[in-house]
Amino acid sequence: MNGLERIVESIVSFVNGVLWDYVLIIGLVGIGIFLSISLGFLQVKRFGKAAKKVFGGVFNKEESKEGSMSSFQALATSIAAQIGTGNVAGVATAIATGGPGAVFWMWISAFFGMATMFVEATLAQKYRERDDDGQLVGGPAYYIKNGLKSNGLASFFAIALIIALGFIGNMVQSNSIADAISRAFNVPNVAVGIAIAIIAGLIFIGGMKRIAKFAELVVPVMAAVYILGTIVVVILFRGNIIPTLKAIFIGAFNPQAVLGGAVGVGIKQAVRYGVARGLFSNEAGMGSTPNSHAVADVDHPVEQGLSSMIAVFIDTILVCTVTALVILTTGADKSGLAGVAITQEGFNIAFGAIGQKFLAICLTFFAFTTVVGWYYFGENNIRFLFKGKTAIRVYQIIVLIFIVLGSYQKVDLVWSLADMFNGIMVIPNLIALFLLFRESKNMLMDYDNQLARGEKLHYNYEFEKTK
C-alpha cells in the first residue's frame, strides 16, 4: 500500500508540476492579459461603477425572484468560496518561497484576473438555464454546452469540478478548520468534523435560498472582522510599513536586493509563487465562481460581470494584501516557520496567545464559507449531469461524509489531488473563454448602447426560456 501511495504521489506531483508551474500560470495570466486588452481595460475604466453597485448592496438588500439569487447574494456566495485558507496559508507560502516581491505579482494576477472574471460571469449569465424545478442553473458547463456545442467537454468539466471542489476540496477545508480549532481550543478533530457536517448539512438542505442568505449575512462580517484585525496589527507596527512596501516593490524585480544572495530567491520564483497563489486564491479563470454569478437576478449580464470583478479585488487586493502586511511588518516571514504557522506567528507577535485564537476563528469562518460555496458549485454541476432530487441528496450525503473524514486525516496527498483536479477543470474553461469572449464584448457594447439611449436595461435569456 505504501508503495502504491508513493506511485500515486509521484504521478500527482508530476502532473501538478506541469499544470501549476507552467501550463496554467501561462494560460491564466495570458488569457487575463488578452481579455484586458480586448475589453479596453474595463477593470480600470469601470471599477468605480462596479464598486458602487457592490458596496451599495451591503446596505440595500435586494429581493431575488424565485429560483435565483440577488446580485449581491451571488457575489457573496462567490466571495465565500474565494476567501479561504489560501488567503492566509497561501499568502504565507508565497512570501516564504518567493520573497516579499511575490505580493506584487499577486496584485498583477488579480488585476488581469478581473477581466477574466468579467467574461466568465457574463457568459454564465447568457447561457444559463432553468431546470425542471424552476431553479436557475449556469456556469462553465452550460456555456461550454450551449456556446461551444460540446456536451462531452461540458460533462468533463462538471465531473472535474464536483471531485475537486465538492468532494476533495471540502475534505481539506474541514481539515483546516479542525486543525485550527484543535490547536487553539484543544477540541478533538473528529468532534469538530462532526459539528461542521451538522451545521453544513442544515445549510445544504435549505437549497439555494438558504445558501444565499448565509453568504449574504456572514461574508461581509467575516471579511470586515479579519481586515480590521489586520489593520490593528499594521498600526502597531506602523514604523515598518514603508520598509515593507519598499521590500515588496524592490523584491518583485530584484529579490536578492531585499533578501541577500544567500537566500537564493530569484525573480522567477517571486513571479511564479506570487502569480500561482494569487490565481489559486481569487479563482479567476478556474470556472468555479461563475456557477453563482450565473443565477444572479439582474436586468443585464454585464451588471453581474462588473460586480464579479470586485470579488477578485476583495479577495486578493484587500484580504491577501492585509495578510501579507501582517506577515511582513511583524517580521513573521523570518520566523523559519511554514504555511499558516507564519501568519499565526504574525498575530502572535502582535497580540500574544489571543492572536492565535483570533486567527483560528477567522480561519474557521474562511474555510467554512468556502465549504458552503464549493458545495453549491458542485450541486450546480450535479444538476447539469443528472435530473431529479435523488442525485442531489446523494451528493449532499457524500459531501458530509468527506467533511467528517477530512477533519482527522493527514491530507497532504488529498491537497495535491485537489490541486490536480482544480487544474484539470481549468483547461476546458480557458478554451471556452478564448473562443467565446467576443460574446462578452458584444454584451458590453449592448449594455453601453442601452444606457446611451436611456433605455431600461434588458436582455433576452434565450436558453433560460427554451430549457
C-alpha positions as CSV (number, residue, x, y, z in Angstrom):
1,M,0.0,0.0,0.0
2,N,2.8,2.4,0.9
3,G,4.4,1.6,-2.5
4,L,1.2,2.3,-4.3
5,E,0.8,5.6,-2.3
6,R,4.3,6.7,-3.4
7,I,3.5,5.9,-7.0
8,V,0.3,7.9,-6.8
9,E,2.1,10.8,-5.1
10,S,4.7,10.8,-7.8
11,I,2.2,10.9,-10.6
12,V,0.1,13.6,-8.9
13,S,3.2,15.6,-8.1
14,F,4.4,15.4,-11.8
15,V,1.0,16.4,-13.2
16,N,0.7,19.3,-10.7
17,G,4.2,20.5,-11.6
18,V,3.4,20.6,-15.3
19,L,0.0,22.2,-14.7
20,W,0.7,24.8,-12.0
21,D,4.3,25.6,-12.7
22,Y,3.8,26.2,-16.4
23,V,0.6,25.5,-18.3
24,L,-2.0,27.1,-16.0
25,I,0.1,30.1,-15.0
26,I,0.9,30.9,-18.6
27,G,-2.7,30.1,-19.7
28,L,-4.5,32.0,-16.9
29,V,-2.2,35.1,-17.0
30,G,-2.2,35.0,-20.8
31,I,-6.0,34.9,-21.1
32,G,-6.2,37.7,-18.5
33,I,-3.9,40.0,-20.4
34,F,-5.6,39.1,-23.7
35,L,-9.1,39.8,-22.3
36,S,-8.0,43.0,-20.6
37,I,-6.7,44.4,-23.9
38,S,-9.7,43.2,-25.8
39,L,-12.2,44.8,-23.4
40,G,-10.3,48.1,-23.2
41,F,-9.1,47.5,-19.6
42,L,-12.6,47.7,-18.2
43,Q,-11.3,46.8,-14.7
44,V,-9.8,50.3,-14.6
45,K,-12.4,52.3,-16.6
46,R,-15.5,50.7,-14.9
47,F,-14.1,50.0,-11.5
48,G,-15.9,52.9,-9.8
49,K,-19.3,52.0,-11.1
50,A,-18.8,48.3,-10.2
51,A,-17.6,49.1,-6.7
52,K,-20.5,51.5,-6.1
53,K,-23.0,48.8,-7.0
54,V,-21.4,46.1,-4.9
55,F,-20.8,48.1,-1.7
56,G,-24.2,49.6,-2.0
57,G,-25.6,46.1,-2.0
58,V,-24.2,45.5,1.5
59,F,-26.7,48.1,2.9
60,N,-29.5,47.9,0.4
61,K,-30.6,44.2,0.4
62,E,-32.4,43.3,-2.8
63,E,-35.1,40.6,-3.0
64,S,-34.5,38.0,-5.7
65,K,-37.0,36.2,-7.8
66,E,-37.9,32.6,-7.0
67,G,-35.2,30.2,-8.2
68,S,-32.4,32.8,-8.3
69,M,-30.2,34.9,-6.1
70,S,-29.9,38.7,-5.9
71,S,-26.8,40.2,-7.5
72,F,-25.3,40.8,-4.0
73,Q,-26.1,37.3,-2.8
74,A,-24.5,35.7,-5.9
75,L,-21.4,37.9,-5.3
76,A,-21.3,37.0,-1.6
77,T,-21.5,33.3,-2.5
78,S,-18.7,33.8,-4.9
79,I,-16.6,35.6,-2.3
80,A,-17.5,32.9,0.3
81,A,-15.8,30.3,-1.9
82,Q,-12.8,32.6,-2.9
83,I,-11.8,33.8,0.6
84,G,-10.4,30.7,2.3
85,T,-7.2,29.2,3.6
86,G,-5.4,30.4,0.5
87,N,-5.8,34.0,1.8
88,V,-3.9,33.0,4.9
89,A,-1.7,30.0,4.3
90,G,-1.3,30.7,0.5
91,V,0.0,34.2,1.1
92,A,2.4,33.0,3.7
93,T,3.7,30.3,1.4
94,A,4.1,32.7,-1.5
95,I,6.2,35.1,0.7
96,A,8.3,32.2,2.2
97,T,9.2,30.8,-1.2
98,G,9.1,33.9,-3.4
99,G,10.1,36.6,-1.0
100,P,8.2,39.9,-0.4
101,G,8.1,40.6,-4.1
102,A,5.7,37.7,-4.6
103,V,3.0,40.0,-3.2
104,F,3.4,42.4,-6.1
105,W,2.9,39.6,-8.6
106,M,-0.2,38.5,-6.7
107,W,-1.6,42.0,-7.4
108,I,-0.7,41.7,-11.0
109,S,-2.5,38.3,-11.3
110,A,-5.6,39.9,-9.6
111,F,-5.6,42.9,-11.9
112,F,-5.7,40.8,-15.1
113,G,-7.9,38.2,-13.4
114,M,-10.6,40.9,-13.0
115,A,-11.1,40.9,-16.8
116,T,-11.2,37.1,-16.9
117,M,-13.8,37.1,-14.1
118,F,-16.0,39.6,-16.1
119,V,-16.0,37.3,-19.1
120,E,-16.8,34.2,-17.0
121,A,-19.7,35.9,-15.3
122,T,-21.3,37.4,-18.4
123,L,-21.0,34.1,-20.3
124,A,-22.5,32.3,-17.3
125,Q,-25.4,34.7,-17.3
126,K,-26.0,34.5,-21.1
127,Y,-26.1,30.7,-21.3
128,R,-27.9,29.9,-18.0
129,E,-31.0,27.7,-18.0
130,R,-33.9,26.8,-15.7
131,D,-34.0,23.2,-14.5
132,D,-37.1,21.1,-14.0
133,D,-37.6,22.6,-10.5
134,G,-37.7,26.1,-12.0
135,Q,-34.3,26.9,-10.5
136,L,-31.7,28.9,-12.4
137,V,-28.5,26.9,-13.1
138,G,-25.4,28.0,-15.0
139,G,-21.6,28.2,-15.2
140,P,-18.9,26.9,-17.5
141,A,-20.6,23.5,-18.0
142,Y,-23.6,25.4,-19.5
143,Y,-21.6,27.9,-21.6
144,I,-19.5,25.1,-22.9
145,K,-22.6,23.1,-23.8
146,N,-24.7,25.9,-25.2
147,G,-21.9,28.2,-26.6
148,L,-19.3,25.6,-27.8
149,K,-22.0,23.0,-28.5
150,S,-19.9,20.3,-26.8
151,N,-21.7,18.1,-24.3
152,G,-18.7,15.9,-23.8
153,L,-16.3,18.8,-22.8
154,A,-19.1,20.2,-20.6
155,S,-19.6,16.9,-18.8
156,F,-15.8,16.5,-18.4
157,F,-15.7,20.0,-16.7
158,A,-18.7,19.2,-14.5
159,I,-17.2,15.9,-13.2
160,A,-13.8,17.5,-12.5
161,L,-15.4,20.4,-10.5
162,I,-17.6,18.0,-8.4
163,I,-14.5,16.0,-7.5
164,A,-12.1,18.9,-7.0
165,L,-14.4,21.2,-5.0
166,G,-17.5,19.2,-3.8
167,F,-15.6,16.2,-2.5
168,I,-11.8,16.5,-2.2
169,G,-11.8,20.3,-1.7
170,N,-14.3,20.2,1.1
171,M,-12.4,17.4,2.7
172,V,-9.3,19.6,3.0
173,Q,-11.3,22.6,4.1
174,S,-12.8,20.7,7.0
175,N,-9.2,19.5,7.9
176,S,-8.1,23.2,8.0
177,I,-11.0,24.1,10.4
178,A,-10.5,21.1,12.6
179,D,-6.7,21.7,12.8
180,A,-7.1,25.4,13.7
181,I,-9.8,24.8,16.3
182,S,-7.9,21.8,17.8
183,R,-4.7,23.8,18.2
184,A,-6.4,26.9,19.6
185,F,-9.0,25.3,21.9
186,N,-7.9,21.7,22.4
187,V,-11.0,20.2,20.9
188,P,-10.8,16.7,19.3
189,N,-10.5,16.9,15.5
190,V,-13.3,14.4,14.8
191,A,-15.7,16.3,17.1
192,V,-15.0,19.4,15.1
193,G,-15.6,17.5,11.9
194,I,-19.0,16.2,13.0
195,A,-20.0,19.7,14.2
196,I,-19.0,21.1,10.8
197,A,-21.0,18.4,8.9
198,I,-24.2,19.0,11.0
199,I,-24.1,22.8,10.5
200,A,-23.2,22.5,6.8
201,G,-25.9,19.9,6.3
202,L,-28.6,22.2,7.7
203,I,-27.5,24.9,5.2
204,F,-27.3,22.5,2.3
205,I,-30.8,21.1,2.9
206,G,-32.2,24.6,2.6
207,G,-31.0,24.8,-1.0
208,M,-30.1,27.9,-3.0
209,K,-32.2,30.3,-0.8
210,R,-30.6,29.3,2.5
211,I,-27.1,29.2,1.0
212,A,-27.6,32.7,-0.5
213,K,-28.9,34.1,2.9
214,F,-26.0,32.5,4.7
215,A,-23.4,34.1,2.3
216,E,-25.2,37.5,2.4
217,L,-25.1,37.6,6.2
218,V,-21.7,36.0,7.0
219,V,-19.3,37.1,4.3
220,P,-19.4,40.9,4.8
221,V,-18.9,40.4,8.6
222,M,-16.2,37.8,8.2
223,A,-14.2,39.9,5.8
224,A,-14.6,43.1,7.8
225,V,-13.6,41.5,11.2
226,Y,-10.4,40.0,9.7
227,I,-9.4,43.2,7.8
228,L,-10.0,45.2,11.0
229,G,-7.8,42.8,13.0
230,T,-5.0,43.1,10.4
231,I,-5.3,46.9,10.4
232,V,-4.7,46.9,14.2
233,V,-1.6,44.8,13.7
234,V,-0.3,47.1,11.0
235,I,-1.0,50.2,13.1
236,L,1.0,48.6,16.0
237,F,3.9,48.1,13.6
238,R,3.4,51.2,11.5
239,G,7.1,52.0,11.6
240,N,7.7,49.0,9.3
241,I,5.1,50.0,6.7
242,I,7.4,52.0,4.4
243,P,10.2,49.4,4.6
244,T,7.7,46.6,3.9
245,L,6.3,48.4,0.8
246,K,9.8,49.0,-0.5
247,A,10.6,45.3,0.0
248,I,7.5,44.3,-2.0
249,F,8.3,46.5,-5.0
250,I,12.1,46.0,-5.0
251,G,11.7,42.3,-4.3
252,A,9.3,42.0,-7.3
253,F,12.2,42.7,-9.7
254,N,15.3,42.2,-7.6
255,P,14.7,39.8,-4.7
256,Q,18.3,39.4,-3.8
257,A,18.5,43.2,-3.1
258,V,16.0,42.6,-0.3
259,L,16.9,39.1,0.9
260,G,20.5,38.7,0.0
261,G,22.1,36.3,-2.4
262,A,22.4,33.5,0.1
263,V,18.7,33.1,0.3
264,G,18.6,32.1,-3.3
265,V,15.2,33.6,-4.2
266,G,15.2,34.8,-7.8
267,I,12.7,36.9,-9.8
268,K,11.4,33.7,-11.4
269,Q,10.4,32.3,-8.0
270,A,8.8,35.7,-7.0
271,V,6.7,35.7,-10.1
272,R,5.9,32.0,-10.1
273,Y,4.7,31.8,-6.5
274,G,3.0,35.2,-6.4
275,V,1.0,34.6,-9.6
276,A,0.2,31.0,-8.7
277,R,-1.0,31.7,-5.2
278,G,-2.9,34.8,-6.4
279,L,-4.8,32.9,-9.0
280,F,-5.5,30.0,-6.7
281,S,-6.9,32.4,-4.1
282,N,-9.1,34.5,-6.3
283,E,-10.1,31.6,-8.7
284,A,-10.2,33.9,-11.8
285,G,-10.4,31.7,-14.9
286,M,-10.8,28.5,-12.9
287,G,-14.5,28.1,-13.7
288,S,-15.8,27.9,-10.1
289,T,-17.4,31.2,-9.2
290,P,-19.4,31.6,-12.5
291,N,-21.7,28.9,-11.0
292,S,-23.0,31.6,-8.6
293,H,-22.8,34.6,-10.9
294,A,-25.0,32.7,-13.4
295,V,-28.0,32.7,-11.1
296,A,-28.0,36.4,-10.1
297,D,-31.2,38.2,-10.7
298,V,-30.1,41.2,-12.8
299,D,-31.5,43.0,-15.8
300,H,-28.4,42.6,-18.0
301,P,-25.4,40.1,-17.8
302,V,-22.9,43.0,-17.8
303,E,-24.3,44.2,-14.4
304,Q,-23.1,40.9,-12.8
305,G,-19.9,40.9,-14.8
306,L,-18.9,44.2,-13.4
307,S,-19.9,43.1,-9.9
308,S,-17.8,39.9,-10.3
309,M,-14.7,41.9,-10.8
310,I,-15.0,43.3,-7.3
311,A,-14.9,39.8,-5.9
312,V,-11.3,39.4,-7.2
313,F,-10.4,42.8,-5.9
314,I,-11.8,42.0,-2.4
315,D,-10.1,38.6,-2.3
316,T,-6.6,39.5,-3.5
317,I,-6.1,43.2,-3.4
318,L,-7.8,43.6,0.1
319,V,-7.6,40.3,2.0
320,C,-4.4,38.8,0.7
321,T,-2.7,42.2,1.0
322,V,-3.6,42.7,4.6
323,T,-2.4,39.2,5.4
324,A,0.9,40.0,3.7
325,L,1.3,43.2,5.7
326,V,0.8,41.3,9.0
327,I,3.5,38.8,8.0
328,L,6.0,41.4,6.7
329,T,5.5,44.3,9.2
330,T,5.8,41.9,12.2
331,G,8.8,40.0,10.7
332,A,7.0,36.7,10.9
333,D,8.4,35.8,7.5
334,K,11.8,35.5,9.2
335,S,10.5,33.0,11.8
336,G,11.6,29.9,9.8
337,L,8.0,28.5,10.0
338,A,5.9,27.3,7.1
339,G,2.4,27.9,5.8
340,V,-0.3,29.1,8.0
341,A,2.1,29.0,11.0
342,I,3.8,32.1,9.6
343,T,0.6,34.1,9.7
344,Q,-0.2,32.7,13.1
345,E,3.2,33.9,14.3
346,G,2.5,37.4,13.0
347,F,-0.7,37.6,15.1
348,N,1.1,36.0,18.0
349,I,3.9,38.7,17.8
350,A,1.2,41.4,17.8
351,F,-1.3,40.1,20.3
352,G,0.2,37.1,22.1
353,A,-1.9,33.9,22.6
354,I,-5.2,35.8,21.9
355,G,-3.8,36.5,18.4
356,Q,-3.6,32.8,17.6
357,K,-7.2,32.3,18.8
358,F,-8.4,35.3,16.7
359,L,-6.8,33.8,13.6
360,A,-8.2,30.3,14.4
361,I,-11.7,31.8,14.5
362,C,-11.1,33.7,11.3
363,L,-9.7,30.6,9.6
364,T,-12.7,28.7,10.7
365,F,-15.1,31.1,9.1
366,F,-13.0,31.4,5.9
367,A,-12.8,27.7,5.5
368,F,-16.5,27.0,6.4
369,T,-17.8,29.6,4.0
370,T,-15.6,28.0,1.3
371,V,-17.2,24.7,2.2
372,V,-20.7,26.2,1.6
373,G,-19.6,27.9,-1.7
374,W,-17.9,24.9,-3.1
375,Y,-20.8,22.6,-2.1
376,Y,-23.1,24.9,-4.1
377,F,-20.8,24.9,-7.2
378,G,-20.8,21.1,-7.0
379,E,-24.6,21.0,-6.7
380,N,-24.9,23.2,-9.7
381,N,-22.9,20.7,-11.8
382,I,-24.8,17.7,-10.3
383,R,-27.9,19.4,-11.7
384,F,-26.1,19.6,-15.1
385,L,-25.3,15.9,-15.1
386,F,-28.4,14.4,-13.5
387,K,-32.2,15.1,-13.3
388,G,-34.3,14.8,-10.2
389,K,-33.6,15.5,-6.5
390,T,-32.2,12.0,-5.7
391,A,-28.8,12.8,-7.2
392,I,-28.7,16.0,-5.1
393,R,-29.5,14.1,-1.9
394,V,-26.8,11.5,-2.7
395,Y,-24.3,14.3,-3.4
396,Q,-25.2,16.0,-0.1
397,I,-24.5,12.8,1.9
398,I,-21.2,12.1,0.1
399,V,-20.0,15.7,0.8
400,L,-20.9,15.4,4.5
401,I,-19.0,12.1,4.8
402,F,-16.0,13.7,3.2
403,I,-16.2,16.6,5.6
404,V,-16.1,14.3,8.6
405,L,-13.3,12.1,7.1
406,G,-11.2,15.2,6.2
407,S,-11.3,16.5,9.8
408,Y,-9.0,13.9,11.2
409,Q,-6.9,12.7,8.2
410,K,-3.4,13.7,7.2
411,V,-4.3,15.2,3.9
412,D,-1.1,16.1,2.1
413,L,-1.9,13.8,-0.8
414,V,-5.5,14.9,-0.8
415,W,-4.5,18.5,-1.1
416,S,-2.3,17.5,-4.1
417,L,-5.3,15.7,-5.6
418,A,-7.5,18.7,-5.2
419,D,-4.8,20.9,-6.9
420,M,-4.7,18.4,-9.8
421,F,-8.5,18.3,-10.4
422,N,-8.6,22.1,-10.0
423,G,-6.0,22.3,-12.7
424,I,-7.8,19.8,-14.9
425,M,-11.1,21.7,-14.8
426,V,-9.4,25.0,-15.7
427,I,-8.4,23.7,-19.2
428,P,-11.8,23.4,-20.8
429,N,-12.9,26.7,-19.1
430,L,-9.9,28.5,-20.7
431,I,-10.8,27.0,-24.1
432,A,-14.3,28.3,-23.8
433,L,-13.3,31.8,-22.6
434,F,-10.9,32.2,-25.5
435,L,-13.5,31.1,-28.1
436,L,-16.5,32.9,-26.6
437,F,-15.0,36.2,-25.3
438,R,-16.4,38.1,-28.3
439,E,-19.9,37.4,-27.0
440,S,-19.0,39.1,-23.7
441,K,-17.6,42.1,-25.7
442,N,-20.9,42.2,-27.6
443,M,-22.9,42.2,-24.4
444,L,-20.8,45.1,-23.1
445,M,-21.5,47.1,-26.2
446,D,-25.2,46.3,-25.9
447,Y,-25.2,47.4,-22.3
448,D,-23.4,50.7,-23.2
449,N,-25.9,51.3,-26.1
450,Q,-28.9,50.8,-23.8
451,L,-27.5,53.2,-21.3
452,A,-26.7,55.8,-24.0
453,R,-30.3,55.6,-25.3
454,G,-31.7,55.9,-21.8
455,E,-33.4,52.6,-22.0
456,K,-34.3,50.3,-19.1
457,L,-31.7,47.6,-19.1
458,H,-32.9,44.3,-20.5
459,Y,-31.6,41.1,-22.0
460,N,-33.1,38.1,-23.8
461,Y,-32.1,35.0,-21.9
462,E,-32.9,32.5,-24.7
463,F,-31.6,29.3,-23.1
464,E,-33.3,30.1,-19.8
465,K,-36.6,30.3,-21.7
466,T,-36.1,27.3,-24.1
467,K,-35.0,24.8,-21.4
